[in-house]
Amino acid sequence: MSVIPSRRSVLRGAAVAAAVPLAGGIAAQSAFASTSSSSSHSSHDPHRGPDLGPNVLVFDPSMGDAAIQAKVDAVFAIQESNQFGDERYVLAFMPGTYTVDINVGFYTHVLGLGDSPDDVLINGHVTVDAQWFGGNGTQDFWRAAENLSVAPPDGLNRWAVAQAGPMRRVHIKGDMNLMPSPPGNGWSSGGFLADSVVDGQVQSGSQQQWLSRNDTFGSWAGSNWNMVFVGVQGAPAQSFPTPPMTTVDRTPVVREKPFLTVDRHGSYRVFVPSLRSNSTGTTWARGRAAGHSIPLSDFFVAKPGDSVSEINQALARGRHLLFTPGIYDLSSTIRVTRPGTVVLGLGYTTLRSTHGNTLIEVADVSGVTVAGVLVEAASAHTPVLLKVGEGRSRRRHDGDPTVLYDVFARIGGAVAGGAGISLQIDSNDVICDHLWLWRADHGLDGTVGWSVNPADTGILVNGDHVTTYGLFVEHYQKYEVIWNGDHGRTYFFQNENPYDVPTQSSWVHGTTKGYASYKVGDHVRDHLAWGLGSYCFFNLNADIYTDRTYEVPDTPGVVFTDLMTVCLNGPGGGGMLHCINNSGDPVQNGFAVYNMKKYTNGVATV
């Protein structure tokens, strides 16, 4: 393995382009025609479309490819480098065929509106690249593509993302490359692909770590640090650490993310896929996916500025909740109390806690969906940003679990703020399908610093039988993951220690240097995890160490498989002294990688 340069930390001072108004009146030309304000939260005229606001642009083939291309390009001109801006966009495509190229910038959500991904065909590319950042893709965050097919004319689609850049329910009719294009060919870092088909080869290139779940590939080529495949047809064979492939044949339990559709009568609905167990491959490749549809008229369609009181009244009456794109400054808590409620965000809906309030609380009920939201601290201290459950419970939900999809947390970066815990899970049987919980290591002036954006823990799991697919947690100042529930399962973990530790004395507890990135509670007797990577880059040159990266009880039921630590510091920068508990060689004072195949009951296999 060649020496890999330091990640995005070394780039944190880069300028972020300021957002400008959307040129040419594009926002006013949203294909969703506005209905009256009195009906926008409760119903819609299927012949005109629901009122989802000016930043949801819906296209149909009759508009003409040239006109569609102009609008898509206008959005990208705003969003290409708009890393911490407030603009949010959805590019939605009615069933049909389009000859366009879609460059996907920050906070841009590309959607097909058919029942199947093959109902929307893009004869072109749906691309994430990194030319805005000198060819380095390690900051290509917060963007998504879902429920469409792509037929690239040159046979290659590029999706060079970092964290919070999921691709779901997509059919790539060719090859796919996960690294930026020349010039630059820099690193990309941290993607997630689910319920998708790539007919040709996936080429990982410089992609540093990746999770594929319930996909089908023609083939896969390449690896760097941590490549994980769960329930993937055509996945490479298990081979960690050389190359670092972790392959789990079947996905034990999952329900795919709900998505917006338009039926043949022009009515908008949200399709909720069914729960699957011991599955491989996609939900749709052999025909219509199993599940049920909910008319959009059953949703409260929220817009920025709507009151939490109004939202909660609608939820209490049995409505579901759809967030249109934008920033929602909330001073109180959205409460989800009814089983089966769907909370779905479009266009990277961003909820900001302005008064130290939890943003969403889900009661200890079955079958709730929370999907597509970015929760953010915008006050000095928010104890918990998002919470599922109401304290430890014996109530099981295994027949109809609550699922969190594409839920992202941010402390600092865009606004200054602090938090205790970003996500707390008290209920049992919860499934988390792609989380990025981020204490910002870079951002706008005045939003980042050891005491400017303080945050203790990314995720606290108290419930039993909780499963995570794609757990990304970075830069928190104490234990980044605390897992107290039994029978937990993690498939892929990516972590970075806090970069900005000012002194060793500021990062200790008792006689222990630093905090473990992933802490399993001392009383836990059953916990399994596969494909874990943790990295350190202490950027103040202060000789900072953490005694151990993973901390678990030594008992036969706690098993970590395919784990690694990586040091990206220069000489004298510090490092990680043990991989797990007191086992594993140090990585320190210069680039170093340590791999361990398995750890259980105090025994390490390397």
C-alpha positions as CSV (number, residue, x, y, z in Angstrom):
1,M,0.0,0.0,0.0
2,S,1.4,3.4,-0.9
3,V,1.5,6.1,1.6
4,I,-1.7,8.1,1.5
5,P,-1.6,11.8,2.2
6,S,-3.5,13.4,5.0
7,R,-7.2,13.7,4.5
8,R,-9.4,16.8,4.3
9,S,-7.9,18.2,7.6
10,V,-5.0,19.7,5.6
11,L,-7.6,21.5,3.4
12,R,-9.8,23.0,6.1
13,G,-8.7,26.5,5.3
14,A,-10.0,26.4,1.7
15,A,-12.4,29.1,0.6
16,V,-16.0,28.2,0.2
17,A,-17.8,30.1,-2.6
18,A,-20.6,32.3,-1.5
19,A,-24.1,31.3,-2.7
20,V,-25.7,33.6,-5.3
21,P,-29.4,33.9,-6.3
22,L,-30.5,31.3,-8.9
23,A,-30.2,33.0,-12.2
24,G,-32.9,33.2,-14.9
25,G,-35.8,32.8,-12.5
26,I,-35.3,29.0,-12.3
27,A,-36.8,28.9,-8.8
28,A,-40.0,30.5,-10.1
29,Q,-40.2,27.9,-12.8
30,S,-40.5,25.0,-10.5
31,A,-42.4,22.2,-12.2
32,F,-44.5,21.8,-9.1
33,A,-47.2,24.4,-9.6
34,S,-48.3,26.1,-6.4
35,T,-51.6,25.4,-4.9
36,S,-53.4,27.7,-2.5
37,S,-51.7,28.1,0.9
38,S,-54.8,26.7,2.6
39,S,-54.4,23.3,0.8
40,S,-50.6,23.0,0.8
41,H,-50.4,21.1,4.1
42,S,-53.4,18.8,3.6
43,S,-54.1,17.9,0.0
44,H,-53.2,18.7,-3.6
45,D,-54.7,18.7,-7.1
46,P,-53.1,15.8,-8.9
47,H,-53.4,17.6,-12.2
48,R,-51.3,20.5,-11.0
49,G,-49.0,18.8,-8.5
50,P,-48.4,19.4,-4.9
51,D,-46.8,22.6,-3.6
52,L,-43.4,21.5,-2.6
53,G,-41.9,25.0,-2.8
54,P,-39.7,26.7,-5.3
55,N,-36.6,24.6,-4.9
56,V,-38.2,21.3,-6.0
57,L,-37.7,21.2,-9.8
58,V,-39.7,18.5,-11.5
59,F,-39.0,17.6,-15.1
60,D,-40.8,15.6,-17.7
61,P,-39.6,14.7,-21.2
62,S,-42.0,17.2,-22.9
63,M,-39.9,20.1,-21.5
64,G,-37.1,19.3,-23.9
65,D,-33.6,18.2,-23.0
66,A,-32.0,21.5,-23.7
67,A,-34.3,23.4,-21.4
68,I,-33.8,20.8,-18.7
69,Q,-30.1,20.9,-19.1
70,A,-30.1,24.6,-18.6
71,K,-32.0,24.4,-15.3
72,V,-29.8,21.5,-14.0
73,D,-26.7,23.5,-14.9
74,A,-28.0,26.6,-13.2
75,V,-28.5,24.7,-9.9
76,F,-25.0,23.2,-10.2
77,A,-23.5,26.7,-10.7
78,I,-24.9,27.6,-7.3
79,Q,-24.2,24.4,-5.5
80,E,-20.9,23.1,-6.9
81,S,-18.8,24.7,-4.0
82,N,-21.6,25.9,-1.7
83,Q,-20.5,23.7,1.2
84,F,-22.0,25.6,4.0
85,G,-24.7,27.6,2.3
86,D,-28.4,27.5,3.1
87,E,-29.6,26.7,-0.4
88,R,-31.3,23.3,-0.9
89,Y,-32.5,21.7,-4.2
90,V,-34.4,18.7,-5.5
91,L,-34.1,17.7,-9.1
92,A,-37.0,15.3,-9.7
93,F,-37.7,13.4,-13.0
94,M,-41.1,12.1,-14.1
95,P,-41.0,8.7,-15.8
96,G,-39.4,8.9,-19.2
97,T,-36.1,9.2,-21.0
98,Y,-33.8,12.2,-20.8
99,T,-30.6,13.0,-22.6
100,V,-28.9,15.2,-20.0
101,D,-25.8,15.3,-17.8
102,I,-26.5,16.0,-14.2
103,N,-23.6,17.3,-12.1
104,V,-24.7,16.9,-8.4
105,G,-23.4,19.6,-6.1
106,F,-23.9,20.3,-2.4
107,Y,-27.4,19.8,-0.9
108,T,-28.7,18.5,-4.2
109,H,-31.1,15.6,-4.2
110,V,-31.7,13.9,-7.6
111,L,-34.9,11.7,-7.7
112,G,-36.6,9.6,-10.2
113,L,-40.4,9.5,-9.6
114,G,-41.2,6.1,-11.1
115,D,-42.1,2.8,-9.4
116,S,-38.8,1.3,-10.6
117,P,-35.4,2.8,-11.2
118,D,-35.8,1.8,-14.9
119,D,-38.9,4.1,-15.2
120,V,-36.5,7.1,-15.4
121,L,-33.6,6.7,-17.9
122,I,-30.8,9.3,-18.0
123,N,-28.9,9.0,-21.2
124,G,-26.0,10.8,-19.8
125,H,-24.2,11.0,-16.5
126,V,-25.2,11.6,-12.9
127,T,-21.9,12.8,-11.6
128,V,-20.1,13.8,-8.5
129,D,-16.6,15.1,-9.1
130,A,-14.2,17.4,-7.2
131,Q,-12.8,19.9,-9.7
132,W,-14.2,22.7,-7.4
133,F,-11.6,21.5,-4.8
134,G,-8.6,20.8,-7.0
135,G,-9.6,17.3,-7.8
136,N,-9.8,16.2,-4.1
137,G,-13.1,14.6,-3.3
138,T,-12.7,14.3,0.5
139,Q,-15.2,17.1,1.1
140,D,-17.8,16.0,-1.4
141,F,-20.5,15.8,1.3
142,W,-24.3,16.2,1.4
143,R,-25.8,15.1,-1.9
144,A,-27.8,12.1,-3.2
145,A,-29.2,10.3,-6.1
146,E,-32.2,7.8,-5.9
147,N,-34.5,5.7,-8.0
148,L,-33.3,6.2,-11.6
149,S,-31.2,4.5,-14.2
150,V,-28.2,6.0,-15.9
151,A,-26.8,5.0,-19.3
152,P,-23.5,6.9,-19.7
153,P,-22.7,7.3,-23.4
154,D,-19.0,6.6,-22.7
155,G,-19.9,3.6,-20.5
156,L,-18.6,5.2,-17.2
157,N,-20.5,7.1,-14.4
158,R,-18.4,8.9,-11.8
159,W,-19.6,9.1,-8.1
160,A,-16.6,10.5,-6.2
161,V,-18.3,11.2,-2.8
162,A,-17.2,11.6,0.8
163,Q,-19.6,11.2,3.7
164,A,-23.3,11.8,3.4
165,G,-23.4,11.2,-0.3
166,P,-25.6,8.2,-0.7
167,M,-26.8,6.5,-3.9
168,R,-29.9,4.3,-3.5
169,R,-32.0,2.3,-5.8
170,V,-30.1,3.2,-8.9
171,H,-29.3,1.2,-12.1
172,I,-26.0,2.1,-13.7
173,K,-26.0,0.7,-17.2
174,G,-22.2,0.6,-17.5
175,D,-19.2,1.0,-15.2
176,M,-19.0,3.2,-12.1
177,N,-15.9,5.0,-10.8
178,L,-15.7,6.2,-7.2
179,M,-12.7,8.6,-7.5
180,P,-12.4,12.1,-8.9
181,S,-11.4,12.7,-12.5
182,P,-8.2,14.4,-13.8
183,P,-6.8,16.9,-13.3
184,G,-6.2,16.0,-9.7
185,N,-7.3,12.4,-9.3
186,G,-7.4,13.1,-5.6
187,W,-8.9,11.1,-2.8
188,S,-12.5,10.5,-2.1
189,S,-13.7,9.2,1.2
190,G,-16.7,7.4,2.6
191,G,-19.5,6.4,0.2
192,F,-22.7,4.4,0.6
193,L,-24.5,2.4,-2.1
194,A,-27.7,0.5,-1.5
195,D,-30.4,-1.4,-3.4
196,S,-28.6,-0.7,-6.7
197,V,-27.3,-2.5,-9.7
198,V,-24.1,-1.7,-11.6
199,D,-24.1,-3.8,-14.8
200,G,-20.4,-3.4,-15.3
201,Q,-17.5,-2.9,-13.0
202,V,-17.3,-0.7,-9.9
203,Q,-13.8,0.8,-9.8
204,S,-13.0,2.1,-6.4
205,G,-9.8,3.9,-7.3
206,S,-8.8,6.4,-4.6
207,Q,-12.0,5.9,-2.6
208,Q,-10.7,5.3,1.0
209,Q,-13.6,3.4,2.5
210,W,-17.0,2.3,1.2
211,L,-20.1,0.3,2.2
212,S,-22.2,-1.5,-0.4
213,R,-25.5,-3.1,0.9
214,N,-28.0,-5.2,-1.1
215,D,-26.5,-4.3,-4.5
216,T,-25.7,-6.3,-7.6
217,F,-22.4,-5.7,-9.4
218,G,-20.9,-7.1,-12.6
219,S,-17.6,-6.9,-10.8
220,W,-15.6,-4.8,-8.3
221,A,-12.0,-3.6,-8.7
222,G,-9.7,-1.8,-6.2
223,S,-9.4,-1.1,-2.5
224,N,-7.6,1.2,0.0
225,W,-8.5,0.9,3.6
226,N,-11.9,-0.5,4.4
227,M,-14.3,-1.9,1.8
228,V,-17.4,-3.6,3.2
229,F,-20.1,-5.6,1.3
230,V,-23.3,-6.8,2.9
231,G,-25.8,-8.8,1.0
232,V,-24.2,-7.9,-2.3
233,Q,-24.3,-10.1,-5.4
234,G,-21.0,-9.9,-7.3
235,A,-19.1,-8.7,-4.3
236,P,-15.4,-9.6,-4.0
237,A,-14.5,-12.5,-1.7
238,Q,-13.6,-12.0,1.9
239,S,-9.9,-11.1,2.1
240,F,-9.2,-8.6,4.8
241,P,-6.6,-7.3,5.3
242,T,-5.0,-8.0,1.9
243,P,-6.9,-6.6,0.2
244,P,-9.1,-5.1,2.9
245,M,-12.4,-6.6,1.8
246,T,-15.0,-7.5,4.3
247,T,-17.9,-9.5,2.8
248,V,-21.0,-10.6,4.6
249,D,-23.1,-12.8,2.4
250,R,-26.6,-11.8,3.6
251,T,-28.2,-8.7,5.2
252,P,-29.9,-10.0,8.3
253,V,-32.8,-7.5,8.5
254,V,-33.5,-4.2,6.6
255,R,-36.3,-2.2,5.1
256,E,-35.3,0.0,2.2
257,K,-35.8,3.8,2.4
258,P,-39.2,5.1,1.4
259,F,-39.3,7.3,-1.8
260,L,-41.6,9.7,-3.6
261,T,-43.5,8.4,-6.7
262,V,-46.1,9.6,-9.2
263,D,-48.7,7.1,-10.3
264,R,-50.2,6.8,-13.8
265,H,-53.0,9.2,-12.8
266,G,-50.5,11.9,-11.8
267,S,-51.0,11.5,-8.1
268,Y,-48.0,11.7,-5.8
269,R,-47.4,9.0,-3.2
270,V,-44.7,7.8,-0.9
271,F,-43.8,4.1,-1.3
272,V,-42.7,2.3,1.8
273,P,-40.8,-1.0,1.0
274,S,-41.4,-4.1,3.1
275,L,-39.1,-5.5,5.7
276,R,-36.7,-8.2,4.4
277,S,-34.6,-10.8,6.3
278,N,-31.5,-12.7,5.2
279,S,-31.6,-10.9,1.9
280,T,-29.2,-10.4,-1.1
281,G,-29.4,-8.1,-4.0
282,T,-32.0,-5.4,-4.7
283,T,-35.8,-5.2,-4.0
284,W,-36.7,-4.3,-7.6
285,A,-34.5,-6.2,-10.1
286,R,-37.1,-9.0,-10.5
287,G,-40.1,-6.8,-10.6
288,R,-42.0,-4.4,-8.4
289,A,-40.7,-4.1,-4.9
290,A,-42.9,-5.4,-2.1
291,G,-44.4,-2.6,0.1
292,H,-47.2,-0.2,0.4
293,S,-48.0,3.3,-0.9
294,I,-49.2,6.3,1.1
295,P,-51.0,9.1,-0.7
296,L,-49.2,12.5,-0.3
297,S,-52.6,13.8,0.9
298,D,-51.9,11.8,4.1
299,F,-48.8,13.9,4.7
300,F,-48.3,17.3,6.4
301,V,-46.1,19.0,3.8
302,A,-43.8,21.3,5.9
303,K,-42.0,24.4,4.7
304,P,-39.4,26.5,6.4
305,G,-41.2,28.8,8.8
306,D,-43.9,26.4,9.7
307,S,-44.4,26.1,13.5
308,V,-43.5,23.0,15.5
309,S,-46.9,23.3,17.1
310,E,-48.7,22.9,13.8
311,I,-46.4,20.0,12.8
312,N,-47.1,18.2,16.1
313,Q,-50.8,18.7,15.8
314,A,-50.8,17.1,12.4
315,L,-48.7,14.2,13.6
316,A,-51.0,13.6,16.6
317,R,-53.9,13.4,14.1
318,G,-52.2,10.6,12.3
319,R,-50.6,12.5,9.4
320,H,-47.2,11.7,8.1
321,L,-44.6,14.4,7.6
322,L,-42.8,15.5,4.4
323,F,-40.2,18.3,4.7
324,T,-39.6,20.4,1.6
325,P,-36.1,21.6,1.1
326,G,-34.7,24.4,3.3
327,I,-33.5,25.4,6.7
328,Y,-35.9,24.9,9.6
329,D,-35.0,26.9,12.8
330,L,-36.8,25.0,15.6
331,S,-37.1,26.2,19.2
332,S,-39.0,23.1,20.4
333,T,-39.3,19.4,19.6
334,I,-41.1,17.6,16.9
335,R,-42.8,14.6,18.5
336,V,-43.5,11.4,16.6
337,T,-45.9,9.3,18.8
338,R,-47.9,7.1,16.4
339,P,-46.7,3.7,15.0
340,G,-45.9,3.6,11.3
341,T,-45.3,7.4,10.9
342,V,-43.1,8.4,8.0
343,V,-40.9,11.5,8.4
344,L,-39.2,12.1,5.0
345,G,-36.9,15.0,4.1
346,L,-36.3,16.2,0.6
347,G,-33.2,18.1,-0.6
348,Y,-31.2,17.7,2.6
349,T,-33.8,19.2,4.9
350,T,-31.8,20.9,7.7
351,L,-33.3,21.2,11.2
352,R,-31.5,23.6,13.5
353,S,-31.9,23.5,17.3
354,T,-32.0,27.2,18.3
355,H,-32.8,26.8,22.0
356,G,-31.0,23.7,23.2
357,N,-34.0,21.6,22.3
358,T,-34.1,18.1,20.9
359,L,-35.2,18.3,17.3
360,I,-37.1,15.1,16.9
361,E,-38.2,12.6,19.5
362,V,-39.7,9.3,18.4
363,A,-41.8,7.5,21.0
364,D,-41.2,3.8,21.8
365,V,-43.5,2.6,19.0
366,S,-43.1,0.3,16.0
367,G,-42.5,1.0,12.3
368,V,-41.5,4.7,12.3
369,T,-39.3,6.1,9.5
370,V,-37.0,9.1,9.8
371,A,-35.2,9.7,6.6
372,G,-33.2,12.4,4.8
373,V,-32.7,15.0,7.5
374,L,-29.6,16.9,8.7
375,V,-29.9,17.8,12.4
376,E,-27.7,20.7,13.5
377,A,-26.8,22.4,16.8
378,A,-27.4,26.1,16.6
379,S,-27.3,27.0,20.3
380,A,-24.5,26.7,22.9
381,H,-25.6,23.3,24.2
382,T,-28.2,20.8,23.0
383,P,-28.2,17.7,25.2
384,V,-29.6,15.4,22.5
385,L,-30.3,16.4,18.9
386,L,-32.4,13.3,17.9
387,K,-33.9,10.7,20.2
388,V,-35.6,7.3,19.6
389,G,-37.4,5.8,22.6
390,E,-38.1,7.0,26.1
391,G,-35.6,5.2,28.4
392,R,-34.8,1.5,28.5
393,S,-37.7,-0.7,27.6
394,R,-38.5,-4.4,27.3
395,R,-40.9,-3.8,24.4
396,R,-39.8,-5.5,21.2
397,H,-40.3,-4.2,17.7
398,D,-38.6,-6.9,15.7
399,G,-41.7,-7.5,13.5
400,D,-41.9,-3.8,12.5
401,P,-38.7,-1.9,13.5
402,T,-38.2,1.8,13.4
403,V,-35.6,2.7,10.8
404,L,-33.4,5.8,10.4
405,Y,-32.1,6.4,6.8
406,D,-29.6,9.1,5.7
407,V,-29.7,10.8,9.1
408,F,-26.9,13.3,9.4
409,A,-25.8,15.4,12.4
410,R,-23.6,18.5,12.3
411,I,-22.1,20.5,15.1
412,G,-20.2,23.5,13.8
413,G,-19.2,24.2,10.3
414,A,-22.2,26.2,9.1
415,V,-23.2,27.7,12.5
416,A,-21.5,27.7,15.9
417,G,-23.1,25.5,18.4
418,G,-22.6,22.6,20.9
419,A,-24.2,19.3,21.7
420,G,-23.9,16.5,24.2
421,I,-25.2,13.5,22.1
422,S,-26.2,13.7,18.5
423,L,-28.3,10.6,18.4
424,Q,-29.7,8.6,21.3
425,I,-31.5,5.3,20.8
426,D,-33.4,3.8,23.7
427,S,-35.9,1.7,21.8
428,N,-35.2,-1.9,20.9
429,D,-34.8,-3.3,17.3
430,V,-34.0,0.0,15.7
431,I,-32.2,-0.1,12.3
432,C,-29.9,2.7,11.3
433,D,-29.2,2.7,7.5
434,H,-26.5,5.3,6.9
435,L,-25.6,7.8,9.5
436,W,-22.9,10.5,9.4
437,L,-22.6,12.2,12.8
438,W,-20.0,15.0,12.5
439,R,-18.4,17.5,14.8
440,A,-17.0,19.8,12.2
441,D,-13.3,19.9,11.7
442,H,-13.6,22.8,9.2
443,G,-16.2,25.4,8.2
444,L,-17.1,29.0,8.1
445,D,-15.2,31.5,10.2
446,G,-16.1,31.4,13.9
447,T,-17.9,28.0,13.7
448,V,-15.1,25.6,14.5
449,G,-12.7,25.2,17.5
450,W,-12.2,23.0,20.6
451,S,-14.4,25.3,22.7
452,V,-16.4,26.8,19.8
453,N,-18.3,23.6,18.6
454,P,-18.0,21.3,21.6
455,A,-19.7,17.9,21.4
456,D,-19.3,14.8,23.6
457,T,-20.7,11.7,21.8
458,G,-22.0,11.0,18.3
459,I,-24.3,8.1,19.1
460,L,-25.5,6.5,22.4
461,V,-27.3,3.2,22.0
462,N,-29.2,2.0,25.1
463,G,-31.7,-0.3,23.2
464,D,-31.2,-4.0,22.5
465,H,-31.1,-5.6,19.1
466,V,-30.1,-2.3,17.4
467,T,-28.4,-2.7,13.9
468,T,-26.4,-0.1,12.0
469,Y,-25.4,-0.3,8.4
470,G,-22.9,2.5,7.6
471,L,-22.0,4.2,10.9
472,F,-19.8,7.3,10.2
473,V,-18.9,9.2,13.4
474,E,-16.2,11.9,13.5
475,H,-14.3,14.3,15.8
476,Y,-16.4,14.1,19.0
477,Q,-14.5,15.0,22.1
478,K,-15.3,12.0,24.4
479,Y,-16.5,8.5,23.5
480,E,-17.7,8.9,19.9
481,V,-19.8,5.7,20.1
482,I,-21.2,4.4,23.3
483,W,-23.1,1.1,22.9
484,N,-24.9,-0.1,26.1
485,G,-27.6,-2.3,24.6
486,D,-27.2,-6.0,24.1
487,H,-27.3,-7.9,20.7
488,G,-26.0,-4.9,18.8
489,R,-24.8,-5.2,15.2
490,T,-22.6,-2.9,13.2
491,Y,-21.8,-3.4,9.5
492,F,-19.1,-0.8,8.6
493,F,-17.8,1.9,11.0
494,Q,-15.7,4.9,9.9
495,N,-14.3,7.3,12.4
496,E,-11.8,10.1,12.9
497,N,-10.5,11.3,16.2
498,P,-10.9,15.0,17.0
499,Y,-8.2,16.8,15.0
500,D,-8.1,19.9,17.2
501,V,-7.1,18.5,20.7
502,P,-5.1,21.4,22.1
503,T,-3.1,19.5,24.8
504,Q,-3.0,16.0,26.2
505,S,-4.3,17.2,29.6
506,S,-7.5,18.4,27.9
507,W,-8.2,14.9,26.5
508,V,-7.9,12.5,29.3
509,H,-10.3,10.7,31.7
510,G,-8.7,9.4,34.9
511,T,-5.3,8.0,33.9
512,T,-6.4,7.2,30.4
513,K,-5.2,9.2,27.4
514,G,-8.0,10.2,25.1
515,Y,-11.2,8.3,24.6
516,A,-12.0,5.2,22.6
517,S,-13.8,5.8,19.3
518,Y,-16.2,2.9,19.8
519,K,-17.0,1.9,23.4
520,V,-19.1,-1.2,24.1
521,G,-20.5,-1.1,27.7
522,D,-18.8,-3.2,30.3
523,H,-22.0,-5.2,31.0
524,V,-22.8,-6.1,27.4
525,R,-22.6,-9.8,26.6
526,D,-23.5,-9.9,22.9
527,H,-22.2,-7.4,20.3
528,L,-20.9,-8.1,16.8
529,A,-19.2,-5.6,14.4
530,W,-17.6,-6.0,11.0
531,G,-15.4,-3.7,9.0
532,L,-14.2,-0.9,11.3
533,G,-11.7,1.8,10.6
534,S,-10.6,4.7,12.8
535,Y,-8.1,7.4,11.9
536,C,-6.2,10.1,13.7
537,F,-4.8,13.3,12.5
538,F,-4.0,15.7,15.4
539,N,-3.4,18.9,13.5
540,L,-2.0,21.2,16.2
541,N,1.3,19.3,16.4
542,A,0.7,18.9,20.2
543,D,1.9,15.2,20.6
544,I,-1.6,13.8,21.4
545,Y,-2.3,10.2,22.0
546,T,-5.3,7.9,22.7
547,D,-4.6,4.8,24.7
548,R,-7.0,2.6,22.7
549,T,-9.3,3.0,19.7
550,Y,-11.9,0.3,20.4
551,E,-12.9,-0.6,24.0
552,V,-15.0,-3.7,24.6
553,P,-15.7,-6.2,27.4
554,D,-13.7,-9.4,27.2
555,T,-16.5,-12.0,26.8
556,P,-17.1,-14.6,24.1
557,G,-20.3,-12.9,22.7
558,V,-18.5,-9.6,21.8
559,V,-16.7,-10.1,18.5
560,F,-15.0,-7.4,16.3
561,T,-14.1,-8.6,12.9
562,D,-11.8,-6.8,10.4
563,L,-10.8,-3.7,12.3
564,M,-8.0,-1.2,11.6
565,T,-6.4,2.0,12.9
566,V,-4.6,4.5,10.7
567,C,-2.3,7.4,11.7
568,L,-2.0,10.3,9.4
569,N,0.1,12.6,11.6
570,G,3.5,13.9,10.8
571,P,6.5,13.1,13.1
572,G,5.8,14.2,16.7
573,G,2.0,14.5,16.1
574,G,1.0,11.6,18.4
575,G,-1.2,8.6,17.6
576,M,-3.1,5.6,18.8
577,L,-1.3,3.3,21.2
578,H,-3.5,0.2,21.0
579,C,-6.1,-1.0,18.5
580,I,-8.6,-2.6,20.9
581,N,-8.4,-2.8,24.6
582,N,-4.7,-3.4,25.3
583,S,-4.1,-5.4,22.1
584,G,-2.6,-4.2,18.8
585,D,0.5,-2.3,17.8
586,P,0.6,1.5,18.0
587,V,0.2,3.7,15.0
588,Q,2.0,7.0,15.7
589,N,4.3,9.8,14.6
590,G,3.9,9.5,10.9
591,F,1.8,7.5,8.5
592,A,1.0,4.0,9.8
593,V,-1.7,1.4,9.4
594,Y,-2.5,-1.5,11.7
595,N,-5.0,-4.3,10.8
596,M,-6.6,-7.0,13.0
597,K,-8.7,-9.8,11.7
598,K,-10.7,-10.5,14.8
599,Y,-10.9,-9.8,18.5
600,T,-13.0,-11.6,21.1
601,N,-12.6,-12.6,24.8
602,G,-9.2,-11.0,25.1
603,V,-7.7,-12.8,22.1
604,A,-6.6,-10.9,19.0
605,T,-6.1,-12.5,15.6
606,V,-3.8,-10.6,13.2
